[in-house]
C-alpha cells in the first residue's frame, strides 16, 4: 500500500509538509510561500512554560497554525484530528492510506529512530508525512531528511502519542478540498500584515518586545540563577534557534525568500529590498548563536560575555522593529 508520492527536502518540517502535500495535489507552492502566507515568523519567550527544564523560547507560531492560516487564506479546506486511543489513531491513518491520501502528522522527536542521537530530545512539535504502508512498516516522508524512511507501527505510535508539552495526541491533518485557483496575491498581503502585527505587538514577551525582554533576562541570569543554570538557559535559546525546526536565523532566511518570491508576484520592488534586509538580520541571529554557544560551552574568551550577547539581541530587536515597520508600509 504505497501512494505515488514525491519527497522534497525542505528546511523546516511544517512548511515542508504543507508544501509537499500541496505539490502532491497539483499546486506548486514553495516552502517560503507556505511560511509567509501562514505567518509562521514570530518570537516569543514564555518564562512560565518549561521545556527541557528551561523557559520556552519559540521563533515560530504554535504548531499547526501555519497550515491553518495558509489554508484559510488560499481557500483550501483541511481536516484535523486528534485521538484518545492509539488504536483509533492507527485505524484512521490506515483508512486514509487505503484511499491514497497521504497525511501530515505531528510527532515527538525523542523516539524518532531515524534522527541522529544529538537531535533526539523531548520536543513534540515535529511534522512529517505518512504516504504508505508495507507490512508493519509505515512509509515516512520527513521533509527535513534527505530521503524517505520508515517507522514500524509501534515506533510510529510512540512518537504520535509522546508525552509532555505540546503532546500531539495522534494529531493528523490533511487537505480535503481545493479551489480551482489559489488566490496567492491576497493571501500574501494577509500573511505579511499578520506577521507585522505579531512582531510589533505591544506584549512584553512577544515579537520585538519579547526579544528585548530576553536580552534583559540574559544580563540577569548569571547572578539571579547562577552560572550553571544561566548557561543551560542560554543553551536552550540557541538550541531552539538553531537546532529545532530551523529556528531564528533560518526562519529569517526563509522569510527573506518569501519576500523575494512575493516581490515578483505582486510586482513590488520594495519587498525585494526588504528581502535583502531580512537576510542580513538572519546573519545577525547566527552571529548571536555563535557567541552564545561559546559561553555555554565555556569557550568564550570575552569578559562580560553575557552582557555582550544581550547587546547583540538588543541590536537585532532594533533592526527588526525598523524592518517590520517598513514592511507594514510596503504592502
DRENGU-956266 format. One record per residue: residue number from 1; x, y, z of N, C-alpha, C, O in turn. Coordinates in steps of 0.02 Angstrom, whole numbers. Atoms other than C-alpha are relative to their C-alpha. Layout:
// DRENGU-956266
  num      nu      nv      nw     cau     cav     caw      cu      cv      cw      ou      ov      ow
  NUM       X       Y       Z       X       Y       Z       X       Y       Z       X       Y       Z
...
END
This chain:
// DRENGU-956266
  num      nu      nv      nw     cau     cav     caw      cu      cv      cw      ou      ov      ow
    1      42     -59       0       0       0       0      44      62       0      62      89      53
    2     -45     -57       6     107     142     -66     -30      51     -49     -48      34    -106
    3      26     -54      41      44     309    -132      56      27     -44     113      31     -23
    4     -49     -30      46     133     384    -283      15      71      24     -16     119       1
    5     -14     -63     -34     210     523    -180      73      20     -11     117     -23      -7
    6     -68     -24      11     364     630    -218      25      38      61      -6      86      83
    7     -30     -31     -59     475     677     -71      44      59     -21      85      54     -67
    8     -43     -59      11     552     852     -70      29      21      67      -8      31     115
    9     -31     -22     -63     678     902      64      -9      75       8      -2     113     -40
   10       8     -70     -14     646    1069     147      38      18      64      67     -25      97
   11     -38     -23     -59     722    1175     286     -39     -11      65      -9     -21     118
   12      41       4     -61     576    1163     408     -57     -49      -9     -85     -55     -64
   13      46      57       5     456    1023     447     -72      19     -20     -99      -9     -67
   14      71     -14      15     282    1103     449      -8      33     -69     -52      15    -107
   15       1     -29      67     317    1213     297       8     -54     -53     -28     -55    -103
   16     -14      53      47     386    1061     209     -57     -48     -10     -72     -68     -66
   17      58      44       5     237     951     249     -54      32     -42     -82       0     -87
   18      53     -34      37     115    1081     184      19       8     -74     -22      -5    -118
   19     -23      -8      69     219    1118      28      -3     -66     -38     -25     -68     -95
   20       0      65      33     238     933     -11     -71     -26     -12     -85     -57     -63
   21      70      20       9      52     898      16     -33      40     -56     -73      13     -95
   22      27     -42      53       9    1044     -98      25     -24     -68     -13     -29    -116
   23     -29      24      63     128     982    -234     -32     -67     -20     -45     -79     -78
   24      31      64      14      54     808    -218     -70       8     -30     -92     -32     -71
   25      68     -13      24    -118     883    -252      -2      48     -60     -55      74     -77
   26      -2     -38      63     -59     980    -406      10      74       5       2     110     -44
   27     -12     -72      -8     -18    1151    -333      73      11      17      98     -13      68
   28     -72     -11     -10     161    1209    -349      10      60      48      11     117      26
   29      -8     -52     -52     185    1305    -186      65     -13      37      76     -68      63
   30     -65       8     -31     359    1333    -116      -4       2      76     -53      25     105
   31      -4      -3     -73     411    1313      65      -3      72      26     -42      85      72
   32       4     -69     -25     443    1501      89     -70      30      -8     -92      69      35
   33      67     -27      11     271    1541      16     -49     -26      53     -91      11      77
   34      41      29     -54     187    1423     141      14      37      65     -33      56     101
   35     -21     -32     -63     285    1501     284     -24      72       4     -49      94      56
   36      19     -71       0     249    1681     233     -75      10       3    -100      50      42
   37      73      -5       0      64    1660     193     -28     -24      66     -78       3      91
   38      23      27     -65      44    1558     353      24      40      60      12      21     117
   39     -25     -43     -54     127    1698     454      37     -40      54      22     -35     113
   40     -36      44     -46     248    1575     531      51      34      44      69       8      97
   41     -54     -34     -36     378    1701     589     -26      33      64     -77      68      64
   42      20     -28     -65     367    1750     772      60      -4      47     108     -40      34
   43     -45      12     -56     470    1773     930     -43       3      63     -83      49      71
   44      37      -1     -64     400    1729    1100      42     -35      53      65     -91      44
   45     -35      28     -59     485    1700    1268     -52     -12      54     -83      35      79
   46      53      18     -47     370    1606    1387      32     -25      65      46     -84      73
   47     -37      18     -61     452    1608    1561     -35     -52      43      -3     -90      78
   48      38      46     -43     311    1508    1643      -9     -69     -30     -35    -114       3
   49       3      66      32     321    1364    1518      70     -28      -8     112       2     -41
   50     -67      29       1     471    1250    1540       4     -57     -52     -40    -100     -55
   51     -16      53      47     544    1141    1402      72     -20      14     117      22      12
   52     -67      23     -19     695    1034    1450      28      41      58      87      59      59
   53     -20     -35     -62     699    1124    1619      26      71     -12      67      96      26
   54     -18     -69      14     719    1296    1540     -61      35     -31    -103       3     -61
   55      57     -37      28     597    1434    1489      -6     -12     -75      44     -15    -111
   56      13      13      72     516    1402    1319      13      64     -40     -10     118     -22
   57     -11     -55      47     576    1513    1178     -18     -27     -69       6     -79     -90
   58      20      22      66     495    1500    1008      12      54     -52       3     113     -37
   59     -13     -45      55     538    1579     842     -54      -7     -54     -46      18    -110
   60      53      14      48     378    1523     757     -66      -3      37     -68      -6      98
   61      66       4     -31     191    1517     787     -12     -71      25      27    -117      12
   62      16      66     -28     108    1372     876      -6     -53     -54     -27     -38    -110
   63       6      54      49     114    1202     789     -71      -4     -29    -120      -1       7
   64      64       5      34     -24    1186     660     -27      65     -26     -69      66     -71
   65      26     -65      20     -53    1373     642      19      19     -72     -19      51    -107
   66     -23     -18      68      49    1389     481     -48     -30     -52     -70       4     -98
   67      45      34      48     -58    1260     389     -71      29       5    -103      40     -46
   68      68     -26     -10    -220    1328     465      -8      68     -35     -57      79     -70
   69       4     -67      30    -183    1507     410       9      -4     -76     -26      30    -114
   70     -12       8      72    -114    1455     240     -64     -24     -35     -83       2     -87
   71      61      28      30    -270    1353     205     -56      51      -3     -89      58     -55
   72      54     -50      -3    -391    1489     260      10      55     -51     -37      77     -83
   73     -14     -57      44    -304    1623     157       2     -18     -74      -3      25    -117
   74      -2      22      70    -292    1519      -1     -64     -37     -21     -71     -57     -78
   75      64      32      16    -466    1442       9      -1     -75       1     -45    -106     -28
   76      -3      73      -6    -415    1264      50     -37     -22      63     -34      11     114
   77      32      30     -59    -518    1156     167      44     -56      26      68     -97     -13
   78     -42      52     -30    -421    1047     288     -38     -37      54     -87     -11      83
   79      29      40     -55    -465     910     411      55     -14      50     109     -37      32
   80     -48      13     -53    -376     897     578     -33     -45      52     -91     -36      70
   81      27      48     -48    -399     755     701      50     -15      55     110     -21      42
   82     -40      26     -56    -334     707     873     -39     -59      30     -99     -65      21
   83      30      63     -22    -367     542     959      16     -15      73      69       3      99
   84     -11      21     -69    -387     473    1134      36     -67       2      75     -80      49
   85     -31      66      -2    -332     297    1088      46     -11     -60      30      10    -116
   86     -46      16      55    -182     239     984     -33     -43     -54     -18     -35    -113
   87      33      44      50    -292     107     901     -43      41     -48     -42      31    -108
   88      43     -43      41    -415     237     840      43      42     -48      25      50    -106
   89     -45     -40      42    -271     344     775      29     -41     -56      34     -18    -113
   90     -29      45      51    -194     196     684     -53     -18     -53     -38     -18    -113
   91      53      19      46    -361     145     607     -15      57     -49     -25      45    -109
   92      15     -58      43    -393     322     540      57      12     -49      45      31    -106
   93     -57      -8      44    -218     331     469      -3     -52     -56       5     -35    -115
   94       4      54      50    -236     162     381     -57      12     -49     -51      -3    -109
   95      57     -14      42    -405     215     315      17      52     -54      -2      44    -112
   96     -21     -51      48    -329     369     233      49     -28     -51      45     -11    -111
   97     -50      29      46    -185     271     158     -34     -45     -51     -13     -47    -109
   98      37      43      47    -308     147      81     -36      42     -54     -49      17    -109
   99      33     -45      48    -391     297      -3      52      40     -41      34      89     -74
  100     -54     -35      35    -221     351     -75       7      73      22      19     117     -19
  101      -2     -68     -27    -221     503      38      58       6      50      51     -15     108
  102     -55     -11     -47     -51     550     115     -21      51      53     -58      98      38
  103      21     -44     -54     -70     636     284      60      28      38     113      -4      42
  104     -50     -30     -44      30     753     394     -12     -22      72     -70     -28      93
  105       5      18     -71      67     701     573      43      46      42      98      65      21
  106     -42     -33     -50     128     798     724      26     -54      47     -12     -95      72
  107     -30      54     -40     250     691     823      52      27      48      74      84      42
  108     -56     -16     -44     378     692     962      65     -22     -32      68     -71     -68
  109     -65      12      31     561     696     913      40     -54      37      78     -91       5
  110     -45      41     -41     637     596    1057       6     -72     -24      61    -100     -22
  111      -1      70      20     590     424     991       0     -11     -75     -16     -66     -99
  112      -6       9      72     613     457     805      65     -37     -14     119      -7     -11
  113     -59      43       5     733     313     770      47      20     -57     106       4     -54
  114     -43     -19      56     798     386     606      35      67      11      77      87     -30
  115     -35     -62     -17     853     550     689      67     -15      32      72     -64      69
  116     -63       8     -36    1035     567     743     -11      11      75     -54      50      95
  117      10      -4     -72    1052     547     932       1      71      27     -37      88      72
  118      -7     -68     -26    1104     729     958     -62      43     -12     -70      95      19
  119      61     -37      15     938     788     885     -62     -30      34    -117      -4      26
  120      58      34     -31     828     670     986      -7      22      73      28      -3     117
  121      16     -19     -69     759     756    1140     -75      16       4    -110      10     -47
  122      72      -5     -11     588     796    1213     -29      64     -31     -33     116       0
  123      30     -55      38     510     908    1081     -56     -29     -42     -45     -72     -85
  124      58      34      28     334     867    1024     -35      37     -57     -94      26     -70
  125      32     -39      54     303     987     879      33     -12     -67      37      34    -109
  126     -29      17      64     388     897     736     -55     -24     -47    -106     -51     -24
  127      51      20      49     292     862     575      31     -44     -55      88     -34     -75
  128     -22      44      55     306     725     443     -61     -24     -38    -118     -12     -18
  129      54      28      41     203     640     308       6     -75      -2      60    -103      -9
  130       4      72      11     148     459     302     -34     -10     -68     -89      14     -79
  131      28       7      67     121     406     122     -10     -73     -21     -22     -88     -80
  132      11      70      17     105     217     131      17     -47      56      40     -26     109
  133     -14      51     -50     125      54     224      18     -65     -35     -15     -86     -82
  134     -21      65      26     218    -107     187       6     -48      59      51     -40     101
  135       3      46     -57     177    -249     307     -10      41      64     -61      73      73
  136       7     -37     -63     209    -172     479      39      66      -1      45      99      51
  137     -40     -61       6     314     -27     415     -38      56     -36     -65      46     -90
  138      30     -58      31     244     146     380      53      38     -39     109      47     -16
  139     -46     -36      43     324     243     238      -3      74      19     -56     106      18
  140      -3     -68     -28     383     412     302      38      47     -46      93      33     -69
  141     -34     -56      34     423     572     208       8      55      52     -38      93      65
  142     -16     -53     -48     506     684     337      36      55     -39      91      44     -62
  143     -28     -51      44     539     849     246      70      23      17     106      47     -27
  144     -67     -24     -17     697     889     344      54     -53     -15     114     -40      -7
  145     -47      53      16     777     723     292      11      -2     -76     -34      16    -115
  146     -17       1      71     864     697     125     -41     -51     -38     -60     -40     -96
  147      36      54      34     774     536      84     -58     -25      43     -63      -8     102
  148      56      28     -37     616     443     134      26     -55      47      81     -80      39
  149     -21      51     -48     621     319     278     -62     -39      23    -116     -32      -6
  150      56      39     -25     510     201     378      -1       0      76      51      12     109
  151       8      11     -71     442     176     554     -47     -60       8     -95     -66     -29
  152      47      55     -13     363      18     623     -63      29      32     -63      87      54
  153      63     -25     -29     184      33     687      10      19      73     -19      68      97
  154     -13     -16     -71     249      29     867      40      64       6      26     106      49
  155     -41     -61      -2     381     163     832     -43      61     -17     -35     114      15
  156      43     -56      18     251     274     748     -49      17      55     -61      75      70
  157      46     -12     -56     128     251     890      35      37      57       5      82      88
  158     -37     -31     -54     262     301    1014      10      75     -11       3     114      36
  159     -12     -71      14     301     467     928     -66      38      -8     -69      98       6
  160      65     -34       6     117     505     891     -32      14      68     -71      60      75
  161      29      -9     -67      74     487    1075      55      15      52      52      -8     109
  162     -52     -22     -46     230     564    1152     -31      44      55     -80      79      43
  163      25     -38     -58     203     643    1324      38      65       8      92      75     -21
  164     -34     -62     -15     246     816    1386     -33      60     -33     -89      56     -57
  165      26     -62      29     224     995    1323     -16     -11     -74      22     -43    -110
  166      23       6      69     128    1006    1158     -10     -73     -21       2     -91     -79
  167      12      71      17      85     820    1167     -45      -5     -61     -99      24     -61
  168      38       1      64      22     777     991     -67     -37       3    -111     -22     -37
  169      63      38      -5    -115     654    1044     -22     -28     -68     -81     -26     -86
  170      16      31      64    -104     569     875     -21      49     -55     -51      28    -105
  171      23     -53      46    -131     734     783      15     -17     -74      72     -29     -93
  172      -5      16      72    -164     701     598     -37      55     -39     -90      78     -17
  173      32     -53      38    -206     830     464      14      -9     -75      65     -37     -95
  174      -8       7      73    -231     839     276     -52      43     -35    -105      57      -7
  175      48     -39      38    -317     944     141     -56     -45     -27     -44    -102     -45
  176      56      40      26    -490     886      85     -35      33     -59     -73       0     -95
  177      33     -34      57    -546    1019     -41      41      60     -21      71      94      20
  178     -41     -54      28    -463    1145    -156     -41      44     -46     -87      20     -80
  179      31     -43      51    -520    1297    -256      32     -15     -68      83     -48     -71
  180     -29      10      67    -489    1297    -443      68      34      -5     115       6     -34
  181     -64     -36      -2    -352    1426    -416      10      29      69     -38      50     102
  182     -15     -29     -65    -265    1485    -260       7      76      -8      41      99     -54
  183      -6     -73       2    -284    1672    -226      63      21      37      61      45      94
  184     -65     -11     -32    -100    1692    -189      12      74      16      38      89      70
  185     -14     -71     -11     -92    1882    -207     -32      26      64       2      58     105
  186      34     -22     -61    -222    1917     -73      28     -35      61      35      -4     114
  187     -26      40     -56    -152    1779      37      67      27      23      81      29      83
  188     -65     -29     -18      23    1856      31      -8      62      43      25      69      94
  189      10     -62     -37     -39    2025      89     -27     -13      70      -5      18     118
  190      27      17     -66    -141    1949     231      53     -31      44      57     -16     104
  191     -54      31     -38       8    1844     284      50      50      26      71      46      84
  192     -49     -51     -21     126    1993     289     -29      44      55       5      59     104
  193      33     -43     -50       2    2101     386      -2     -35      68      10      -3     120
  194       4      39     -62     -20    1963     516      68      -4      34      73       5      95
  195     -67       5     -29     168    1942     540      23      66      29      52      69      83
  196     -18     -67     -26     195    2130     558     -36      14      65      -7      41     112
  197      40     -11     -61      55    2136     687      29     -40      58      33     -14     114
  198     -29      42     -53     132    1992     785      67      27      25      78      32      86
  199     -68     -21     -19     310    2058     783       1      70      32      47      86      69
  200       4     -68     -28     257    2236     829     -51       3      57     -70      58      78
  201      52       3     -52     132    2179     962      23      33      65      81      27      85
  202     -17     -33     -63     126    2281    1124      -4     -48      60     -35     -33     110
  203       1      52     -52     153    2124    1229      71     -14      22     114     -25     -21
  204     -70       3     -24     309    2108    1339      40     -61     -22     101     -56     -28
  205     -37      61      15     353    1929    1290      -4     -21     -73      22     -73     -93
  206      13      18      70     304    1932    1105      35      48     -47      39     108     -33
  207     -28     -41      53     391    1995     949      61      40      21     103      15      57
  208     -58     -43     -15     514    2140     962       8       9      75      64       5     101
  209      -3      -8     -73     470    2169    1145      25     -64      33      60     -61      84
  210     -23      64     -27     499    1984    1177      75      -9      -7     107     -38      37
  211     -73       5      10     675    1993    1104      35      44      51      86      23      80
  212     -30     -45     -50     715    2142    1216      -7     -27      71      38     -20     112
  213      12      31     -65     640    2052    1365      51     -56      12      78     -62      67
  214     -48      55      -5     753    1902    1331      70      28      13     108       0      53
  215     -65     -31     -10     906    2016    1320       9      22      73      63      13     102
  216      -4     -22     -71     866    2089    1493      10     -60      46      49     -56      94
  217      -7      60     -42     849    1914    1566      70     -29      -4      99     -50      46
  218     -68      27       9    1016    1858    1493      49      39      43      96       9      71
  219     -45     -40     -42    1101    2002    1584      -7     -19      74      42     -15     111
  220      13      15     -71    1020    1948    1749      17     -71      21      34     -83      78
  221      -4      71     -17    1036    1759    1740      63     -21      39      56     -59      87
  222     -60      24     -37    1219    1736    1796      -4      14      75      18     -27     115
  223       5     -17     -71    1181    1825    1962     -62     -31      31     -59     -58      86
  224      64      23     -29     999    1776    1988      -7     -76       0     -40    -104      44
  225       8      72       7    1013    1594    1932      64     -39      12      62    -100      24
  226     -64      35      -4    1199    1554    1945      23     -18     -70     -17     -26    -115
  227     -29      11      67    1316    1518    1800     -23     -65     -31     -36     -67     -92
  228      20      65      28    1266    1335    1780     -69       5     -31     -80     -17     -88
  229      68      -7      26    1081    1374    1760      -3      50     -57     -37      40    -107
  230      -3     -51      53    1118    1530    1658      24     -29     -66      -2     -14    -119
  231     -27      33      60    1220    1426    1537     -52     -47     -31     -59     -51     -92
  232      52      45      25    1079    1298    1524     -55      38     -35     -78      18     -89
  233      52     -42      30     951    1433    1488      23      30     -66     -15      32    -115
  234     -27     -29      62    1063    1515    1359       6     -54     -54      -8     -41    -112
  235      -4      56      47    1093    1346    1279     -68     -17     -29     -74     -36     -88
  236      69      13      23     904    1322    1268     -20      50     -55     -51      31    -104
  237      17     -51      50     885    1486    1172      33     -17     -67       1     -12    -119
  238     -36      16      61    1017    1434    1047     -27     -64     -31     -34     -69     -92
  239      26      63      26     950    1258    1031     -66      10     -36     -76     -17     -90
  240      64     -14      32     776    1321     993       9      42     -63     -31      38    -110
  241     -13     -42      59     852    1444     870      32     -38     -57      12     -30    -115
  242     -41      29      53     973    1335     775     -11     -74     -14       7     -99     -67
  243       5      72       9     928    1153     800     -72     -25      -8     -83     -78     -38
  244      69      25      -1     739    1139     820     -41      37     -53     -54      97     -48
  245      43     -29      50     635    1168     666      27      62     -33     -11     108     -48
  246     -34     -54      36     761    1287     586      12      61      43      67      89      41
  247     -11     -52     -49     735    1422     717      11      70     -26      -4      86     -84
  248      -4     -72      12     778    1606     724      34      22     -63       4      55    -106
  249     -36     -20      60     913    1630     594     -28     -30     -63     -39       5    -113
  250      26      35      59     847    1501     472     -68      24     -21     -82      30     -81
  251      66     -26      17     669    1566     483       5      68     -34     -35      84     -78
  252      -9     -65      33     733    1739     436      20      -9     -73      -2      28    -116
  253     -20      14      70     814    1666     280     -60     -24     -41     -68      -5     -99
  254      60      24      35     652    1576     235     -46      59     -14     -76      65     -68
  255      44     -58       9     555    1737     261      27      47     -53     -11      77     -91
  256     -31     -40      52     679    1831     153     -15     -28     -69     -29       9    -116
  257      16      33      63     650    1703      15     -74      11     -18     -91      21     -76
  258      71     -14      11     462    1727      37     -10      71     -28     -49      80     -75
  259       7     -69      24     479    1916      14      27       8     -70      -1      45    -111
  260     -28      -2      67     589    1891    -139     -50     -28     -51     -61       2    -104
  261      49      31      44     461    1775    -218     -63      43      -6     -92      50     -60
  262      60     -42      -1     317    1889    -167      10      65     -40     -38      90     -70
  263     -13     -63      37     401    2043    -244     -15      -8     -74     -38      38    -107
  264      13      14      71     387    1961    -415     -75     -10     -13    -102      14     -62
  265      72      14       8     208    1901    -391     -41      65       5     -87      75     -34
  266      38     -62     -11     147    2071    -327      29      59     -39       2     114     -37
  267     -34     -54      36     266    2171    -437      16      59      47       1     117      33
  268     -15     -48     -53     328    2261    -280      75      -2      15      98     -47      50
  269     -73       0      -9     513    2307    -283      21      11      73      75     -10      93
  270     -17     -12     -70     508    2362    -101      10     -65      38      52     -70      82
  271      -6      66     -33     485    2181     -49      67     -33     -16      95     -68      26
  272     -65      28      19     642    2131    -144      55      32      41     102      -2      63
  273     -50     -35     -41     742    2264     -50      -4     -24      73      47     -34     106
  274       9      23     -68     668    2209     115      23     -72       9      42     -93      64
  275     -25      68      -2     713    2030      72      75      -1      17      98     -42      57
  276     -72      -6     -14     897    2080      72      12      20      73      58      -6     105
  277      -7     -24     -69     875    2170     238     -13     -57      49      22     -63      99
  278      15      56     -44     796    2016     317      55     -52       0      69     -84      51
  279     -57      46       4     940    1908     256      57      24      46      88     -16      81
  280     -52     -29     -43    1061    2025     346     -18      -9      74      25     -22     115
  281      22      11     -69     957    2012     505       9     -74      19      28     -90      75
  282     -12      71     -12     965    1822     488      73     -13      17      88     -55      60
  283     -72       7     -14    1155    1837     486      16      21      72      57     -10     105
  284     -10     -24     -68    1148    1935     649     -24     -51      52       8     -60     104
  285      24      53     -45    1045    1797     730      51     -57       3      63     -85      57
  286     -51      53       1    1177    1671     676      62      21      40      91     -20      76
  287     -57     -25     -39    1315    1781     750     -15      -5      75      28     -24     114
  288      21       5     -70    1219    1789     914       5     -72      24      31     -85      78
  289      -2      71     -19    1201    1599     917      71     -25      10      85     -63      55
  290     -70      21      -5    1387    1576     888      31      25      65      64     -13     100
  291     -29     -28     -61    1436    1692    1030     -31     -32      62       4     -46     111
  292      34      31     -57    1306    1619    1148      24     -71      11      32     -93      68
  293     -23      70      -6    1363    1441    1111      70      -3      31      85     -51      67
  294     -67      -2     -30    1541    1489    1157      -3       9      76      39     -17     112
  295       8     -10     -72    1479    1545    1328     -20     -65      34      12     -86      82
  296      25      59     -37    1379    1390    1374      44     -61     -11      38    -111      25
  297     -49      54       8    1516    1278    1306      66      18      33     116     -17      25
  298     -59     -25     -37    1641    1376    1413      60      13     -46     117       1     -27
  299     -55     -15      46    1741    1429    1261       4      75     -16      43      96     -59
  300      -1     -72      14    1706    1616    1267      62      32      31      75      24      91
  301     -60     -34     -24    1865    1717    1281     -16      71      22      29     107      44
  302      19     -70     -14    1768    1879    1310     -19       8      73     -51     -35     103
  303      24     -18     -67    1745    1962    1478     -70      30      -8     -88      55     -61
  304      68     -26       1    1570    2014    1523     -41     -28     -58     -78       7     -92
  305      27      32      60    1511    1889    1393     -77       3      -3    -105      12     -57
  306      73      -1       1    1328    1884    1446     -28      67     -22     -76      71     -61
  307      23     -67      20    1308    2072    1429      10      11     -74     -29      46    -107
  308     -14     -11      70    1385    2066    1257     -49     -37     -46     -70      -9     -97
  309      50      34      41    1267    1934    1188     -69      32       9    -109      33     -38
  310      63     -36     -11    1122    2028    1268      -2      62     -45     -54      79     -73
  311      -3     -59      43    1180    2183    1174     -11     -19     -73     -43      19    -111
  312      12      24      68    1183    2082    1013     -75      -8     -13    -100      11     -66
  313      72      10       7    1000    2036    1042     -36      67      -4     -84      75     -42
  314      32     -66       2     955    2218    1075       9      34     -67     -36      69     -91
  315     -12     -27      67    1034    2269     910     -47     -33     -50     -76       0     -94
  316      47      37      44     932    2133     822     -71      27       9    -106      38     -41
  317      68     -25     -13     773    2196     906     -10      68     -33     -62      81     -63
  318       5     -67      31     808    2375     848      -8      -6     -76     -50      28    -106
  319       3       8      73     837    2317     669     -66     -31     -22     -94     -12     -74
  320      64      31      18     683    2206     667     -59      48       8    -107      45     -30
  321      54     -49      -8     574    2346     733      -4      46     -60     -58      60     -86
  322      -3     -43      60     631    2459     590     -25     -39     -60     -64     -13    -101
  323      18      41      57     611    2316     467     -75     -11      -5    -104       0     -58
  324      71      17       3     433    2267     513     -44      62      -9     -99      58     -36
  325      37     -62      13     375    2449     515       4      18     -75     -46      41    -104
  326      -7     -12      72     444    2468     338     -41     -50     -41     -72     -32     -90
  327      37      52      36     367    2303     283     -75      15       3    -110       6     -47
  328      71     -17      -8     197    2357     351     -20      54     -50     -74      51     -79
  329      14     -55      48     206    2515     244       5     -24     -72     -31       1    -115
  330     -14      22      68     268    2421      91     -60     -35     -32     -65     -37     -94
  331      58      36      29     105    2323      70     -65      36      15    -119      13      -5
END
